[in-house]
Amino acid sequence: MRAVVQRVNGASVVVDGETVGEIVGQGLCVLVGVTHDDTPEKAAQLARKLWSVRILQDEKSCSDLAAPLLVVSQFTLYGDARKGRRPTWNAAAPGPVAEPLVDEVVAQLRKLGAQVETGRFGAEMKVSLTNDGPFTVLIEV
């Protein structure tokens, strides 16, 4: 699993003109990509990392501050544009594999006590955020 994690001061996801997920104030916007060999155990590992990674202000984590997370599925994180002019998506897991694993990341975060908002899997989403810093990291498990 791969996640692009951005420290934000607010973020939201809109689908068909409707806000389906929103966090206010300091938190993390997390784009999650799934590949073919990912497992529920990797999803749990990613959730623990997201909850405890110290990238918020003053080297705090979401768990330290009870800061919210906005989790959005993003198959394009496994795109490969090294050859030609069009990326290939061969490394991205298909929806029936990826969706339950993204859901598992969310479920594990909530089990840890996190406030989690989400996008809508497979939908055309408009993600808006205010990147705080800016501060963006890539996490792979």
Residue, then its C-alpha position, 0 to 999 in steps of 0.5 A: m500500500r502507498a499513501v501520499v500524506q499531506r498535513v492540512n488545515g482543512a480538506s474536503v471531497v465533493v462528488d456530484g456537487e455534494t460534500v461527502g467528506e470534510i475535515v476542519g482545522q489541523g489534520l491529514c489528507v491521505l490519498v491511498g493506493v492499493t497494489h495486487d499483493d496488499t493485504p488486510e494486515k498491510a492496511a492495519q499497518l498503514a492505519r497505525k502509521l497514519w495515526s502515529v506519524r509525527i508530522l503535525q505542528d510541533e512534531k505531534s501526531c493525529s493520536d496526540l492531538a485527536a486530529p482528523l484524517l480525510v482518506v481518499s482512494q487513489f489508484t493513480l498512485y500506482g501509475d507508471a509513466r516511465k515509457g511512452r506518453r500514457p501511464t499504465w495502471n498495471a500495478a494498481a489493484p482492481g476495484p474489487v480488491a482495492e475497495p475493501l482494503v481502503d475500507e480496512v484502513v478507514a476501519q482500523l483508523r476508527k478502531l484506534g480512535a481516529q475521526v475519519e472522513t472519506g471520499r467515495f470509492g470509484a467516483e469522480m471526486k473533487v478534493s480541496l485542501t489547504n496544505d499546511g507547510p506545505f508538508t507532504v510525505l509518501i508512506e509505503v507499507 
